[in-house]
Amino acid sequence: MGAAYAQQIDLSNQTWSTEVIRKSGQAVIPLYDGWYPNEDGSKTICFGYFNMNSEQALDIPLGDENYLETDYPGLDLSTANIPTHFDPLPPRYRHVFCAFTVNVPAGFNTNHRITWHLSSNRFSLDVPGKVLPPYVLDEPQSLGRGDLAPLVKLERDEAGSRGRTGVHARKTLNTSVGEAVSLRAWIEHPDEVVWVGWSHHSGSGNVAFDNKEYEIQTNDGLASVQARFTKPGDYVIRMQTIDSIAAFEFYCCHTNAYFNVNVSN
């Protein structure tokens, strides 16, 4: 008993901190954001993430420290658009909502799981994606809130798409290290103004944007950004748009768009 007492530290000499967001050394937390049904009977599961570092960006390549697994027989996860780059996030939206989605067949039920494993800064974390009724998302609109995901087109004359499954560029853009490449999308929404944010989704180098996030007038509808890359390789740039950034907290309604960029020396 005496030995145990000797090990104690007086409260006046103890340092307490509730800060979990630190400059560096913290984990990127994989998050399950929910799921939604599709017209063909399939379902779509959404994953996001939270970088607990205010200054440290992390690159976590696909492999033992960043991968998906499932208990559903025969489900191919090799083409999932898993992010590998995780930037520090502004305080007003540290949670990146539904950064990528995984489509599962109609037979995927409440007993099945897709698990995202993500290891960073000595932390090994995982989160199961499931199709339980309490986690169903409004998609691409919320009738209760009267909200609607913006319509996004990557070519002015195409039909476009709304919602988290997103629109994926059919063409790969080409550029060189240090040279700017222009990324563009046309956005339609009943509101006069929508928010647009651009992110480095995957690729091994650093990406600099001339204007990372901003609001646009929907009467014009053109969102564009100049991106520069520090290393050669294949990259994915993610654009997200929503009528108001505050609406992310209601888990509806935003649209994703993904651009493929090949960078040469």
VENNOR-V41938 format. One line per field, one symbol per residue. psi: psi as a letter, one per 20 degrees, with the letter a starting at -180 (. if undefined). Layout:
# VENNOR-V41938
psi = ???
This chain:
# VENNOR-V41938
psi = ghgghhiqpphijqpqpjoiorhrirqpppppiarqqrhjirqpppqaroojpihpqqpnqpbhjnrqqqjppjoojhjpmpqipoqqqqhimhoopmhrqppqrhioaiirqppppppqlipoqqppprlphijqqppjqohgikqpqqpppiphjrhrqqrhhrppphqpqparpipqqppqqpppqhqhpqqpqpqogrqiaqppqhnhqrqqpihgippqqppqqiqqapqppppqqqhphhihijkporpqqppppppr.
